[in-house]
């Protein structure tokens, strides 16, 4: 974030296959290596719920990565989910979702 190239509450949308994906990215920033996406989760997560919640959130993160990939032509380095109530960050690698495949 030291680069100063960061954006908060970024409205984003683009076609993906037969649908249009859209949403708001909580924080998007650019490093010399590429873009990173941060999504804050402020709901109360109880012990043992993290993995089941991540099933849903992973799809959301992959959709955000697909949108950034479609718009910029670059795959983001990571999507980080910041679980505020659990004081935990889970980072996924969007490079594992092939470019051009709808999520």
Secondary structure, 3 states (H helix, E strand, C coil): CCCCCEEEEEEEEEEECCEEEEEEEEEEEEECCEEEEEEEECCCCCCCCHHHHHHHHHHHHHHHHHHHHHHHCCCCCEEEEEECCCCEEEEECHHHCCCCCCC
